[in-house]
Amino acid sequence: MCMAVPGKIIRINKDMAIVDYGKEKREAKLVEKKFNVGDYVIVQNKIVIEKVPEQEVREWLSLFEK
Amino acid sequence: MKPEVFFLRYAFPCAFIIFQRKEITKRELTELENAAVNNVVLPKEKLEKIFHRAFNRIKPIAVEMNKDRWNIEVIKEYFLNRHTELAEQGFEMTKKVPRTLKELCKIHKAVITDKKRSLFVVKFNKSTRTVLNSLVPNAKIGDLVNIHYGYAVEIVT
């Protein structure tokens, strides 16, 4: 499943991150050095593409709620 | 380039949002990606149905330009000139649109600073982003590309 909502990086192993979405955890590739454990991020095609400020996370989730 | 191909290249990166809204299946998302990467001409009706929000915004631009909505100049005007401002306004979403989502939805002109296999790191304004290179596999470090969400879409000058 692709995720258009932020997940939280809970572990980094070399260039791979484990991203936690609450109900599930997914692996995604890291290319840039700017990402750290604890960051909320957007993943597209199993690549971590962008950081999301923590205060925005609730807005993201509410946007896609029915 | 045919307008259907140009449209899909620019629109496809947002299909992840349409998938998140459960309006298309994972299979349809993969089909759209394959069509975008391989310059496949999909039926106009299909594109208008999947990307109906985009066409609701394109139609008045076509009227204003006195051209058909599938005229390439109309499609270019939408993605290259109007899209960023509409994204800044949050499109037609009624809920507050997070700043990062607005930035991902905008089409930015960015310079490629690094290349790793199928990925580029690009720089624009004061930000960097990792994007896929599948739509512009021949782009090189130093090239200027338009980016949309997690994709480099087109080499620009």
Backbone of each chain as ProteinMPNN parsed JSONL, in Angstrom:
{"seq_chain_A": "MCMAVPGKIIRINKDMAIVDYGKEKREAKLVEKKFNVGDYVIVQNKIVIEKVPEQEVREWLSLFEK", "coords_chain_A": {"N_chain_A": [[0.835, -1.209, 0.0], [0.495, 2.221, -0.787], [1.421, 5.251, 0.818], [-0.014, 8.293, 1.434], [0.148, 9.811, 3.597], [1.784, 11.117, 6.57], [4.367, 9.172, 8.186], [6.186, 7.896, 11.043], [9.659, 7.876, 11.521], [11.126, 5.175, 13.003], [13.35, 3.657, 13.212], [16.66, 3.535, 11.904], [18.642, 1.953, 9.585], [21.575, 1.905, 8.137], [20.966, 2.84, 4.904], [18.265, 2.478, 5.058], [14.996, 3.017, 6.326], [12.73, 2.367, 9.004], [9.403, 2.94, 8.948], [6.762, 4.063, 10.863], [3.322, 3.708, 10.814], [1.356, 3.583, 12.663], [-0.922, 1.576, 12.475], [0.572, -0.115, 10.958], [3.949, -0.99, 9.975], [6.478, 0.153, 7.769], [9.105, -0.335, 5.378], [11.471, 1.948, 4.064], [13.501, 3.651, 1.648], [16.335, 5.688, 2.335], [17.834, 8.562, 1.074], [18.842, 11.16, 1.309], [20.743, 12.897, 3.875], [19.339, 14.263, 5.73], [17.365, 13.175, 7.337], [16.134, 11.869, 10.428], [15.816, 9.567, 13.236], [12.601, 9.615, 14.678], [11.61, 11.643, 13.134], [8.795, 12.787, 11.242], [7.664, 11.662, 8.142], [7.134, 11.744, 4.533], [6.519, 9.159, 2.303], [7.156, 7.971, -0.922], [6.657, 5.552, -3.352], [8.285, 3.742, -1.869], [10.411, 5.35, -1.128], [11.843, 7.72, 1.017], [10.743, 10.901, 0.857], [10.199, 13.49, 1.879], [10.253, 15.639, 4.76], [7.934, 16.121, 7.446], [6.696, 18.652, 9.498], [6.069, 18.092, 12.981], [3.813, 19.333, 14.062], [2.097, 19.478, 11.943], [1.086, 16.984, 11.453], [-1.398, 16.08, 12.461], [-3.174, 17.607, 10.921], [-2.717, 16.542, 8.386], [-3.658, 13.9, 8.735], [-6.335, 14.334, 9.33], [-7.24, 15.38, 6.994], [-7.612, 13.272, 5.239], [-9.534, 11.793, 6.42], [-12.723, 10.271, 6.433]], "CA_chain_A": [[0.0, 0.0, 0.0], [1.218, 3.503, -0.802], [0.928, 6.112, 1.881], [0.066, 9.728, 1.168], [0.11, 10.473, 4.903], [3.1, 10.973, 7.206], [4.681, 8.138, 9.155], [7.307, 8.311, 11.897], [10.846, 7.005, 11.439], [11.424, 4.628, 14.335], [14.678, 3.04, 13.187], [17.418, 3.705, 10.657], [19.741, 0.996, 9.433], [22.282, 2.358, 6.926], [20.121, 3.733, 4.099], [16.865, 2.064, 5.13], [14.278, 3.486, 7.515], [11.455, 1.728, 9.326], [8.453, 4.032, 9.135], [5.607, 3.58, 11.615], [2.056, 4.382, 10.485], [0.359, 3.245, 13.682], [-1.447, 0.224, 12.254], [1.58, -0.938, 10.285], [5.283, -0.417, 9.804], [6.958, -0.098, 6.407], [10.495, -0.011, 5.129], [11.634, 2.912, 2.963], [14.893, 3.984, 1.405], [16.78, 7.052, 2.636], [18.917, 9.005, 0.193], [19.44, 12.359, 1.905], [21.192, 12.73, 5.263], [18.606, 15.171, 6.619], [16.321, 12.48, 8.091], [16.567, 11.262, 11.692], [14.801, 8.82, 13.991], [11.666, 10.546, 15.316], [11.029, 12.536, 12.124], [7.638, 12.368, 10.453], [8.088, 11.772, 6.74], [6.287, 11.256, 3.455], [7.184, 8.138, 1.501], [6.512, 7.675, -2.204], [7.35, 4.42, -4.002], [9.287, 3.18, -0.938], [11.505, 6.3, -0.95], [11.502, 8.835, 1.903], [10.969, 12.084, 0.021], [10.068, 14.8, 2.524], [9.998, 15.711, 6.201], [6.716, 16.862, 7.792], [6.759, 19.119, 10.889], [5.163, 17.318, 13.84], [2.533, 20.031, 14.282], [1.235, 19.322, 10.759], [0.675, 15.593, 11.261], [-2.834, 15.969, 12.701], [-3.859, 18.182, 9.749], [-2.615, 15.551, 7.295], [-4.526, 12.746, 8.984], [-7.748, 14.746, 9.28], [-7.562, 15.663, 5.59], [-8.014, 12.063, 4.527], [-10.603, 11.091, 7.151], [-14.043, 10.398, 5.787]], "C_chain_A": [[0.868, 1.256, 0.0], [0.613, 4.409, 0.252], [1.09, 7.572, 1.493], [-0.089, 10.499, 2.469], [1.467, 10.273, 5.585], [3.184, 9.756, 8.118], [5.91, 8.584, 9.924], [8.467, 7.33, 11.74], [11.167, 6.5, 12.837], [12.784, 3.942, 14.377], [15.343, 3.341, 11.855], [18.553, 2.701, 10.661], [20.41, 1.291, 8.092], [21.366, 3.274, 6.113], [18.661, 3.281, 4.078], [16.244, 2.557, 6.436], [13.063, 2.59, 7.741], [10.505, 2.866, 9.691], [7.163, 3.472, 9.737], [4.374, 4.406, 11.261], [0.956, 4.076, 11.51], [-0.112, 1.816, 13.507], [-0.408, -0.688, 11.622], [2.913, -0.201, 10.211], [5.783, -0.779, 8.416], [8.412, 0.334, 6.281], [10.579, 0.984, 3.974], [13.091, 3.326, 2.872], [15.171, 5.457, 1.724], [17.913, 7.414, 1.684], [19.634, 10.203, 0.807], [19.786, 12.106, 3.372], [20.323, 13.518, 6.246], [17.574, 14.475, 7.515], [16.889, 11.783, 9.32], [15.432, 10.443, 12.3], [13.924, 9.831, 14.724], [11.028, 11.505, 14.33], [9.759, 11.923, 11.525], [7.964, 12.64, 8.991], [6.999, 11.287, 5.785], [7.119, 10.303, 2.598], [6.428, 7.99, 0.179], [7.333, 6.588, -2.891], [8.521, 3.897, -3.172], [10.53, 4.059, -0.788], [11.022, 7.387, 0.02], [11.793, 10.119, 1.142], [10.966, 13.403, 0.798], [9.749, 14.672, 4.002], [8.712, 16.513, 6.448], [6.839, 17.337, 9.236], [5.689, 18.427, 11.744], [3.799, 17.996, 14.013], [1.575, 19.922, 13.095], [0.578, 17.944, 10.665], [-0.838, 15.432, 11.428], [-3.632, 16.499, 11.513], [-3.863, 17.196, 8.581], [-3.626, 14.444, 7.497], [-5.991, 13.143, 8.85], [-8.193, 15.016, 7.846], [-8.101, 14.438, 4.861], [-9.045, 11.235, 5.296], [-11.906, 11.294, 6.415], [-14.983, 11.168, 6.686]], "O_chain_A": [[1.865, 1.327, 0.719], [-0.581, 4.331, 0.538], [2.205, 8.035, 1.251], [-0.414, 11.687, 2.462], [2.215, 9.365, 5.223], [2.199, 9.362, 8.742], [6.598, 9.524, 9.525], [8.284, 6.115, 11.816], [11.446, 7.284, 13.744], [13.312, 3.676, 15.456], [14.687, 3.396, 10.815], [19.322, 2.611, 11.618], [19.868, 0.962, 7.037], [21.021, 4.364, 6.57], [17.907, 3.659, 3.182], [16.869, 2.523, 7.496], [12.446, 2.113, 6.789], [10.762, 3.645, 10.608], [6.557, 2.544, 9.201], [4.372, 5.631, 11.386], [-0.228, 4.287, 11.245], [0.25, 0.939, 14.291], [-0.502, -1.91, 11.742], [2.992, 1.018, 10.361], [5.544, -1.887, 7.936], [8.88, 1.238, 6.974], [9.828, 0.868, 3.005], [13.816, 3.351, 3.867], [14.366, 6.341, 1.43], [18.853, 6.638, 1.516], [20.863, 10.263, 0.828], [19.213, 11.232, 4.023], [20.541, 13.453, 7.456], [16.97, 15.125, 8.369], [17.966, 11.189, 9.276], [14.264, 10.595, 11.942], [14.428, 10.784, 15.318], [10.01, 12.123, 14.643], [9.665, 10.712, 11.33], [8.474, 13.705, 8.642], [6.091, 10.544, 6.156], [8.255, 10.597, 2.225], [5.201, 7.895, 0.17], [8.555, 6.695, -2.998], [9.605, 3.643, -3.697], [11.583, 3.577, -0.371], [9.921, 7.915, -0.138], [12.946, 10.404, 0.815], [11.665, 14.34, 0.413], [9.077, 13.738, 4.438], [8.437, 17.477, 5.733], [7.065, 16.517, 10.126], [4.562, 18.208, 11.299], [2.768, 17.329, 14.1], [0.389, 20.231, 13.217], [-0.366, 17.751, 9.899], [-1.485, 14.738, 10.644], [-4.648, 15.915, 11.136], [-4.865, 17.035, 7.884], [-4.36, 14.08, 6.579], [-6.798, 12.379, 8.32], [-9.374, 14.896, 7.521], [-8.944, 14.556, 3.972], [-9.392, 10.126, 4.89], [-12.159, 12.356, 5.846], [-16.141, 11.384, 6.329]]}, "seq_chain_B": "MKPEVFFLRYAFPCAFIIFQRKEITKRELTELENAAVNNVVLPKEKLEKIFHRAFNRIKPIAVEMNKDRWNIEVIKEYFLNRHTELAEQGFEMTKKVPRTLKELCKIHKAVITDKKRSLFVVKFNKSTRTVLNSLVPNAKIGDLVNIHYGYAVEIVT", "coords_chain_B": {"N_chain_B": [[4.829, 16.359, -28.102], [2.003, 14.45, -27.176], [-1.109, 15.782, -25.913], [-2.397, 14.153, -23.989], [-0.31, 12.602, -22.996], [1.464, 14.513, -21.974], [-0.224, 15.619, -20.046], [-0.607, 13.398, -18.291], [1.989, 12.887, -17.345], [2.474, 15.117, -15.725], [0.286, 14.983, -14.015], [0.259, 12.474, -12.839], [1.951, 12.109, -10.45], [0.271, 13.016, -8.392], [-1.593, 11.077, -8.207], [-1.223, 9.396, -6.116], [-2.445, 10.61, -3.997], [-5.082, 10.441, -4.814], [-5.355, 7.724, -4.733], [-5.029, 7.345, -1.991], [-7.391, 8.457, -1.171], [-9.02, 6.448, -1.834], [-10.17, 6.298, -4.367], [-9.121, 5.173, -6.595], [-7.728, 1.949, -7.463], [-4.911, -0.014, -6.245], [-3.875, -1.36, -8.411], [-4.759, 0.197, -10.561], [-3.331, 2.495, -9.999], [-0.706, 1.614, -10.423], [-0.905, 1.051, -13.154], [-1.295, 3.616, -14.163], [1.167, 4.755, -13.512], [2.92, 3.2, -15.084], [1.985, 3.898, -17.631], [2.572, 6.627, -17.645], [5.373, 6.638, -17.433], [6.096, 5.29, -19.753], [5.146, 6.847, -21.791], [2.527, 6.352, -22.743], [-0.494, 6.756, -24.547], [-3.322, 7.386, -22.956], [-6.929, 6.9, -22.92], [-8.805, 9.909, -23.3], [-11.216, 10.169, -21.884], [-10.905, 8.439, -19.754], [-8.775, 9.596, -18.341], [-9.967, 12.024, -17.677], [-11.916, 11.16, -15.968], [-10.555, 9.959, -13.791], [-8.88, 12.058, -12.966], [-10.682, 14.098, -12.216], [-10.889, 16.356, -10.635], [-8.757, 17.983, -11.416], [-9.593, 18.535, -14.017], [-11.873, 20.004, -13.544], [-10.699, 22.354, -12.891], [-9.278, 22.959, -15.139], [-11.156, 23.345, -17.165], [-12.432, 26.022, -16.942], [-10.154, 27.522, -17.589], [-9.706, 26.785, -20.201], [-11.971, 27.882, -21.401], [-11.491, 30.574, -20.934], [-9.2, 30.866, -22.519], [-10.255, 30.366, -24.898], [-10.094, 27.886, -26.148], [-10.021, 24.306, -26.792], [-10.367, 22.003, -24.033], [-8.463, 20.018, -24.112], [-6.462, 21.043, -25.584], [-3.009, 21.457, -26.034], [-1.776, 23.797, -25.189], [-3.523, 24.756, -23.295], [-3.428, 22.776, -21.323], [-0.738, 23.01, -20.612], [-0.734, 25.664, -19.67], [-2.274, 25.32, -17.379], [-0.733, 23.456, -15.734], [1.857, 24.626, -15.693], [1.615, 27.348, -15.182], [-0.744, 28.057, -13.649], [-1.147, 26.162, -11.657], [0.46, 26.218, -9.299], [-0.403, 28.463, -7.833], [-3.044, 27.717, -7.35], [-2.605, 25.458, -5.778], [-1.44, 26.668, -3.566], [-3.644, 27.971, -2.595], [-4.923, 25.821, -1.589], [-6.352, 24.207, -3.251], [-9.601, 22.909, -3.867], [-10.179, 22.064, -1.388], [-11.945, 21.697, 1.653], [-11.083, 21.409, 4.217], [-8.3, 22.423, 6.328], [-5.288, 22.676, 4.585], [-2.224, 21.091, 5.009], [0.962, 22.778, 5.181], [3.265, 21.434, 4.145], [2.111, 19.58, 2.417], [0.962, 21.267, 0.529], [3.317, 22.276, -0.588], [4.403, 19.944, -1.693], [2.495, 19.443, -3.611], [2.789, 21.528, -5.353], [4.308, 22.558, -8.45], [7.64, 22.615, -8.795], [10.574, 24.277, -9.962], [13.644, 22.761, -10.122], [17.08, 22.05, -9.301], [19.212, 19.379, -10.202], [21.193, 17.819, -7.866], [22.408, 15.516, -7.065], [22.759, 12.073, -7.969], [21.452, 8.904, -7.616], [21.304, 5.777, -8.592], [18.057, 5.093, -9.382], [17.212, 7.507, -8.531], [17.021, 11.053, -7.857], [18.59, 13.689, -6.052], [17.304, 16.812, -5.47], [17.498, 20.415, -5.581], [15.758, 23.275, -4.532], [14.468, 26.563, -4.091], [15.1, 26.959, -0.742], [15.187, 24.363, -0.1], [15.644, 20.743, -0.123], [14.93, 17.751, -1.961], [14.178, 14.29, -2.349], [13.693, 12.656, -5.357], [12.045, 10.538, -7.778], [13.49, 9.289, -10.811], [12.217, 8.243, -12.977], [10.6, 9.379, -14.974], [12.245, 11.078, -16.31], [14.732, 9.743, -17.261], [17.158, 10.315, -18.496], [18.174, 12.657, -17.491], [20.72, 14.764, -16.03], [23.193, 15.455, -13.43], [23.088, 18.793, -12.414], [21.246, 19.549, -14.295], [18.168, 21.31, -14.893], [15.023, 20.65, -13.608], [11.451, 20.169, -13.697], [9.688, 19.47, -10.781], [7.26, 17.381, -9.194], [5.521, 16.482, -6.46], [6.901, 13.404, -5.588], [8.442, 13.114, -7.887], [10.655, 13.766, -10.652], [9.66, 15.536, -13.406], [10.002, 16.714, -15.93], [12.625, 17.872, -18.069], [13.763, 21.165, -17.963], [14.452, 24.522, -19.156]], "CA_chain_B": [[4.225, 15.436, -27.139], [0.536, 14.498, -27.193], [-1.612, 16.37, -24.663], [-2.704, 13.107, -22.992], [0.965, 12.173, -22.408], [1.93, 15.645, -21.16], [-1.115, 15.706, -18.883], [-0.377, 12.311, -17.336], [3.302, 13.072, -16.7], [2.357, 16.104, -14.651], [-0.796, 14.664, -13.069], [0.448, 11.181, -12.197], [2.446, 12.102, -9.064], [-0.829, 13.262, -7.455], [-2.478, 9.91, -8.15], [-1.071, 8.791, -4.796], [-3.48, 11.222, -3.158], [-6.358, 9.868, -5.273], [-5.342, 6.366, -4.19], [-5.257, 7.481, -0.543], [-8.832, 8.73, -1.029], [-9.684, 5.194, -2.238], [-10.921, 6.498, -5.608], [-8.552, 4.231, -7.558], [-7.111, 0.788, -6.815], [-3.451, -0.112, -6.361], [-3.601, -1.79, -9.786], [-4.943, 1.374, -11.434], [-2.206, 3.396, -9.724], [0.457, 1.047, -11.13], [-1.148, 1.24, -14.6], [-1.058, 5.039, -14.463], [2.607, 4.987, -13.461], [3.518, 2.585, -16.28], [1.596, 4.701, -18.797], [3.309, 7.902, -17.579], [6.8, 6.377, -17.686], [6.289, 4.809, -21.126], [4.487, 7.776, -22.727], [1.35, 5.712, -23.341], [-1.641, 7.665, -24.693], [-4.529, 6.799, -22.368], [-8.135, 7.588, -23.416], [-9.111, 11.179, -22.62], [-12.341, 9.975, -20.958], [-10.367, 7.782, -18.553], [-7.997, 10.599, -17.603], [-10.904, 13.028, -17.127], [-12.659, 10.544, -14.861], [-9.653, 9.783, -12.631], [-8.38, 13.366, -12.524], [-11.812, 15.017, -12.444], [-10.652, 17.641, -9.943], [-7.892, 18.783, -12.297], [-10.357, 19.026, -15.174], [-12.762, 21.084, -13.089], [-9.902, 23.592, -12.88], [-8.806, 23.2, -16.51], [-12.272, 23.799, -18.024], [-12.537, 27.498, -17.051], [-8.957, 28.064, -18.267], [-9.956, 26.566, -21.64], [-12.969, 28.88, -21.814], [-10.767, 31.845, -20.929], [-8.258, 30.892, -23.644], [-11.054, 30.096, -26.092], [-9.556, 26.672, -26.786], [-10.511, 23.047, -26.24], [-9.668, 21.683, -22.781], [-7.356, 19.121, -24.406], [-5.413, 21.749, -26.331], [-1.762, 21.355, -25.251], [-1.482, 25.101, -24.552], [-4.384, 24.866, -22.107], [-2.867, 21.856, -20.315], [0.512, 23.634, -20.145], [-1.093, 26.838, -18.864], [-2.724, 24.819, -16.081], [0.335, 22.9, -14.893], [3.077, 25.432, -15.588], [1.367, 28.714, -14.708], [-1.829, 28.257, -12.678], [-1.228, 25.097, -10.664], [1.112, 26.588, -8.044], [-1.275, 29.374, -7.085], [-4.204, 26.935, -6.9], [-2.122, 24.614, -4.678], [-1.262, 27.573, -2.422], [-4.992, 28.23, -2.059], [-5.448, 24.573, -1.027], [-7.315, 23.691, -4.235], [-10.978, 23.152, -3.406], [-10.382, 21.328, -0.137], [-12.619, 22.505, 2.665], [-10.281, 21.349, 5.446], [-7.017, 23.113, 6.229], [-4.286, 21.863, 3.895], [-0.906, 21.309, 5.623], [1.942, 23.491, 4.345], [4.136, 20.501, 3.417], [1.333, 18.995, 1.317], [0.89, 22.305, -0.511], [4.607, 22.341, -1.275], [4.54, 18.729, -2.509], [1.54, 19.541, -4.732], [3.224, 22.559, -6.304], [5.356, 22.158, -9.395], [8.82, 23.455, -8.543], [11.746, 24.15, -10.817], [14.698, 22.373, -9.186], [18.322, 21.624, -9.945], [19.656, 18.064, -9.741], [22.493, 17.952, -7.2], [22.989, 14.198, -6.86], [22.027, 11.012, -8.661], [21.741, 7.576, -7.07], [20.49, 4.794, -9.317], [16.815, 5.6, -9.983], [16.774, 8.667, -7.747], [17.763, 12.308, -7.859], [18.367, 14.68, -4.994], [17.18, 18.102, -6.156], [17.485, 21.589, -4.71], [14.923, 24.38, -5.018], [14.368, 27.546, -3.014], [16.135, 26.592, 0.223], [14.915, 22.979, 0.295], [16.075, 19.636, -0.975], [13.95, 16.663, -1.978], [14.54, 13.102, -3.114], [12.635, 12.372, -6.331], [12.315, 9.441, -8.718], [13.915, 9.791, -12.119], [11.653, 7.372, -14.019], [10.01, 10.148, -16.083], [13.347, 11.751, -17.03], [15.896, 8.908, -16.942], [18.412, 10.82, -19.083], [18.602, 13.92, -16.871], [22.038, 14.658, -15.393], [23.484, 16.405, -12.351], [23.195, 20.152, -12.943], [20.06, 19.867, -15.11], [17.004, 21.905, -14.24], [13.834, 19.826, -13.881], [10.237, 20.443, -12.939], [9.349, 18.353, -9.893], [5.896, 17.353, -8.671], [5.502, 15.448, -5.419], [8.197, 12.704, -5.517], [8.936, 12.804, -9.238], [11.116, 14.746, -11.624], [8.658, 15.347, -14.466], [10.422, 17.174, -17.26], [13.802, 18.749, -18.07], [13.379, 22.507, -18.411], [15.616, 25.403, -19.325]], "C_chain_B": [[2.694, 15.585, -27.164], [0.014, 15.052, -25.859], [-1.928, 15.331, -23.586], [-1.426, 12.685, -22.252], [1.497, 13.27, -21.479], [1.095, 15.736, -19.876], [-0.755, 14.642, -17.843], [0.966, 12.446, -16.623], [3.189, 14.025, -15.511], [1.333, 15.702, -13.594], [-0.489, 13.412, -12.253], [0.943, 11.25, -10.742], [1.352, 12.328, -8.02], [-1.769, 12.073, -7.345], [-2.352, 9.178, -6.816], [-2.12, 9.339, -3.825], [-4.844, 10.626, -3.521], [-6.483, 8.43, -4.76], [-5.639, 6.395, -2.683], [-6.737, 7.756, -0.254], [-9.688, 7.532, -1.446], [-10.552, 5.37, -3.491], [-10.371, 5.642, -6.749], [-7.897, 3.093, -6.784], [-5.589, 0.85, -6.989], [-3.073, -0.474, -7.805], [-3.722, -0.61, -10.755], [-3.794, 2.367, -11.258], [-0.952, 2.921, -10.478], [0.306, 1.238, -12.638], [-0.869, 2.684, -15.015], [0.439, 5.325, -14.484], [3.294, 4.42, -14.712], [3.216, 3.411, -17.527], [2.404, 6.005, -18.82], [4.777, 7.691, -17.97], [7.049, 6.009, -19.149], [5.603, 5.674, -22.182], [3.314, 7.145, -23.473], [0.204, 6.731, -23.401], [-2.87, 6.959, -24.128], [-5.752, 7.554, -22.91], [-8.424, 8.85, -22.592], [-10.197, 10.992, -21.559], [-11.841, 9.379, -19.638], [-9.609, 8.795, -17.695], [-8.926, 11.63, -16.949], [-11.662, 12.474, -15.931], [-11.77, 10.454, -13.618], [-9.235, 11.144, -12.064], [-9.479, 14.426, -12.693], [-11.611, 16.365, -11.751], [-9.785, 18.553, -10.808], [-8.713, 19.352, -13.451], [-11.396, 20.076, -14.782], [-12.024, 22.418, -13.07], [-9.449, 23.956, -14.29], [-9.924, 23.803, -17.373], [-12.397, 25.318, -18.08], [-11.33, 28.147, -17.723], [-9.134, 27.929, -19.78], [-10.937, 27.603, -22.179], [-12.288, 30.24, -21.954], [-9.835, 31.972, -22.139], [-8.949, 30.64, -24.981], [-10.485, 28.916, -26.89], [-10.186, 25.452, -26.129], [-9.718, 22.713, -24.975], [-8.493, 20.733, -22.995], [-6.294, 19.765, -25.298], [-4.152, 21.781, -25.453], [-1.425, 22.682, -24.552], [-2.302, 25.297, -23.277], [-3.817, 23.998, -20.978], [-1.57, 22.449, -19.74], [0.23, 24.838, -19.254], [-1.513, 26.409, -17.452], [-1.541, 24.373, -15.213], [1.499, 23.869, -14.672], [2.825, 26.831, -15.03], [0.33, 28.832, -13.596], [-1.761, 27.325, -11.466], [-0.662, 25.501, -9.293], [0.216, 27.49, -7.19], [-2.496, 28.627, -6.531], [-3.821, 26.033, -5.729], [-1.962, 25.458, -3.412], [-2.609, 27.884, -1.768], [-5.615, 26.968, -1.459], [-6.429, 23.884, -1.954], [-8.728, 23.909, -3.693], [-11.259, 22.424, -2.093], [-11.0, 22.246, 0.914], [-11.84, 22.507, 3.985], [-8.961, 22.072, 5.217], [-5.967, 22.182, 5.598], [-2.907, 22.138, 4.511], [0.087, 21.931, 4.638], [2.801, 22.528, 3.512], [3.396, 19.86, 2.241], [1.203, 20.001, 0.177], [2.185, 22.352, -1.311], [4.834, 21.117, -2.169], [3.661, 18.811, -3.754], [1.965, 20.584, -5.767], [4.256, 21.969, -7.263], [6.511, 23.144, -9.215], [9.867, 23.211, -9.62], [12.921, 23.876, -9.891], [15.93, 21.927, -9.949], [18.769, 20.286, -9.337], [21.057, 18.209, -9.143], [23.171, 16.605, -6.991], [22.125, 13.166, -7.569], [22.431, 9.689, -8.063], [20.793, 6.576, -7.691], [19.237, 5.464, -9.887], [16.342, 6.894, -9.325], [17.652, 9.89, -7.99], [17.56, 12.991, -6.514], [18.341, 16.017, -5.717], [17.112, 19.225, -5.132], [16.603, 22.657, -5.34], [14.634, 25.276, -3.833], [15.478, 27.232, -1.992], [15.982, 25.14, 0.66], [15.609, 21.979, -0.609], [14.961, 18.596, -0.946], [14.536, 15.497, -2.766], [13.387, 12.81, -4.069], [13.041, 11.209, -7.232], [12.638, 10.004, -10.094], [13.21, 9.087, -13.284], [11.033, 8.124, -15.192], [11.077, 10.874, -16.903], [14.657, 10.989, -16.79], [17.221, 9.448, -17.484], [18.903, 12.128, -18.463], [19.905, 13.697, -16.097], [22.172, 15.659, -14.237], [23.706, 17.783, -12.98], [22.006, 20.542, -13.803], [18.964, 20.478, -14.237], [15.79, 21.063, -14.612], [12.629, 20.395, -13.137], [9.956, 19.231, -12.071], [7.915, 18.507, -9.414], [5.827, 16.181, -7.718], [6.858, 14.729, -5.423], [8.778, 12.335, -6.864], [9.561, 14.014, -9.906], [10.285, 14.49, -12.871], [9.219, 15.648, -15.858], [11.686, 18.005, -17.107], [13.372, 20.095, -18.628], [14.631, 23.368, -18.561], [15.392, 26.691, -18.539]], "O_chain_B": [[2.167, 16.697, -27.171], [0.613, 14.823, -24.808], [-1.746, 15.599, -22.399], [-1.448, 12.442, -21.045], [1.921, 12.999, -20.355], [1.628, 15.905, -18.779], [-0.616, 14.948, -16.659], [1.07, 12.152, -15.433], [3.735, 13.771, -14.438], [1.486, 16.034, -12.418], [-0.922, 13.295, -11.107], [0.423, 10.536, -9.885], [1.487, 11.879, -6.882], [-2.649, 12.056, -6.484], [-3.251, 8.434, -6.423], [-2.612, 8.626, -2.951], [-5.657, 10.341, -2.642], [-7.57, 7.979, -4.4], [-6.401, 5.573, -2.174], [-7.266, 7.34, 0.777], [-10.917, 7.592, -1.416], [-11.552, 4.671, -3.657], [-11.056, 5.408, -7.745], [-7.553, 3.24, -5.611], [-5.061, 1.648, -7.764], [-2.091, 0.031, -8.349], [-2.895, -0.442, -11.652], [-3.342, 2.995, -12.216], [-0.238, 3.719, -11.086], [1.279, 1.55, -13.324], [-0.289, 2.943, -16.07], [0.929, 6.042, -15.357], [4.14, 5.078, -15.318], [4.085, 3.6, -18.378], [2.864, 6.437, -19.877], [5.343, 8.469, -18.739], [8.079, 6.367, -19.72], [5.495, 5.271, -23.341], [3.128, 7.367, -24.669], [-0.04, 7.468, -22.445], [-3.4, 6.039, -24.751], [-5.635, 8.711, -23.314], [-8.305, 8.857, -21.367], [-10.123, 11.571, -20.475], [-12.289, 9.761, -18.557], [-9.781, 8.843, -16.477], [-8.7, 12.053, -15.815], [-12.008, 13.206, -15.004], [-12.188, 10.83, -12.522], [-9.236, 11.354, -10.851], [-9.241, 15.504, -13.238], [-12.102, 17.391, -12.222], [-10.049, 19.75, -10.918], [-8.549, 20.515, -13.82], [-11.755, 20.933, -15.59], [-12.633, 23.478, -13.214], [-9.257, 25.133, -14.598], [-9.667, 24.668, -18.211], [-12.466, 25.869, -19.179], [-11.458, 29.197, -18.353], [-8.769, 28.824, -20.544], [-10.755, 28.135, -23.274], [-12.474, 30.953, -22.94], [-9.697, 33.053, -22.713], [-8.329, 30.69, -26.043], [-10.407, 28.945, -28.118], [-10.798, 25.542, -25.064], [-8.552, 23.085, -24.848], [-7.611, 20.65, -22.141], [-5.342, 19.105, -25.715], [-4.229, 22.098, -24.266], [-0.859, 22.687, -23.458], [-1.846, 25.915, -22.315], [-3.737, 24.431, -19.828], [-1.338, 22.395, -18.532], [0.867, 25.017, -18.216], [-1.155, 27.049, -16.463], [-1.37, 24.854, -14.093], [2.063, 23.921, -13.579], [3.734, 27.438, -14.463], [0.508, 29.637, -12.681], [-2.254, 27.657, -10.388], [-1.236, 25.167, -8.256], [0.096, 27.299, -5.98], [-2.926, 28.867, -5.403], [-4.605, 25.856, -4.796], [-2.309, 25.015, -2.318], [-2.702, 28.04, -0.55], [-6.704, 27.025, -0.888], [-7.244, 23.074, -1.513], [-9.024, 24.962, -3.129], [-12.413, 22.194, -1.729], [-10.626, 23.412, 1.043], [-11.915, 23.455, 4.766], [-8.551, 22.307, 4.08], [-5.792, 21.044, 6.035], [-2.463, 23.286, 4.537], [0.059, 21.653, 3.439], [3.038, 22.767, 2.328], [3.989, 19.623, 1.188], [1.319, 19.64, -0.994], [2.17, 22.452, -2.538], [5.387, 21.234, -3.263], [4.029, 18.313, -4.817], [1.546, 20.524, -6.923], [4.972, 21.022, -6.936], [6.369, 24.344, -9.453], [10.026, 22.097, -10.12], [13.181, 24.655, -8.974], [15.842, 21.484, -11.094], [18.71, 20.09, -8.123], [21.987, 18.658, -9.814], [24.38, 16.551, -6.762], [20.922, 13.356, -7.746], [23.619, 9.372, -8.001], [19.61, 6.536, -7.352], [19.339, 6.31, -10.776], [15.208, 7.325, -9.534], [18.842, 9.783, -8.284], [16.493, 12.886, -5.908], [19.249, 16.326, -6.489], [16.726, 19.021, -3.981], [16.69, 22.913, -6.54], [14.561, 24.807, -2.697], [16.658, 27.238, -2.341], [16.566, 24.723, 1.661], [16.09, 22.308, -1.693], [14.15, 18.565, -0.02], [15.288, 15.689, -3.722], [12.235, 12.725, -3.644], [14.227, 10.935, -7.421], [12.13, 11.053, -10.49], [13.56, 9.306, -14.444], [10.943, 7.579, -16.292], [10.839, 11.24, -18.054], [15.585, 11.527, -16.186], [18.287, 9.081, -16.991], [19.941, 12.651, -18.869], [20.164, 12.61, -15.581], [21.368, 16.58, -14.095], [24.432, 17.912, -13.966], [21.769, 21.729, -14.027], [18.851, 20.207, -13.042], [15.553, 20.792, -15.789], [12.769, 21.019, -12.086], [9.978, 18.098, -12.551], [7.418, 19.622, -9.25], [6.045, 15.033, -8.106], [7.885, 15.392, -5.274], [9.522, 11.361, -6.98], [9.081, 15.138, -9.76], [10.21, 13.357, -13.346], [8.946, 14.936, -16.825], [11.823, 18.757, -16.142], [12.692, 20.157, -19.652], [15.723, 22.983, -18.144], [16.25, 27.574, -18.544]]}, "name": "protein", "num_of_chains": 2, "seq": "MCMAVPGKIIRINKDMAIVDYGKEKREAKLVEKKFNVGDYVIVQNKIVIEKVPEQEVREWLSLFEKMKPEVFFLRYAFPCAFIIFQRKEITKRELTELENAAVNNVVLPKEKLEKIFHRAFNRIKPIAVEMNKDRWNIEVIKEYFLNRHTELAEQGFEMTKKVPRTLKELCKIHKAVITDKKRSLFVVKFNKSTRTVLNSLVPNAKIGDLVNIHYGYAVEIVT"}
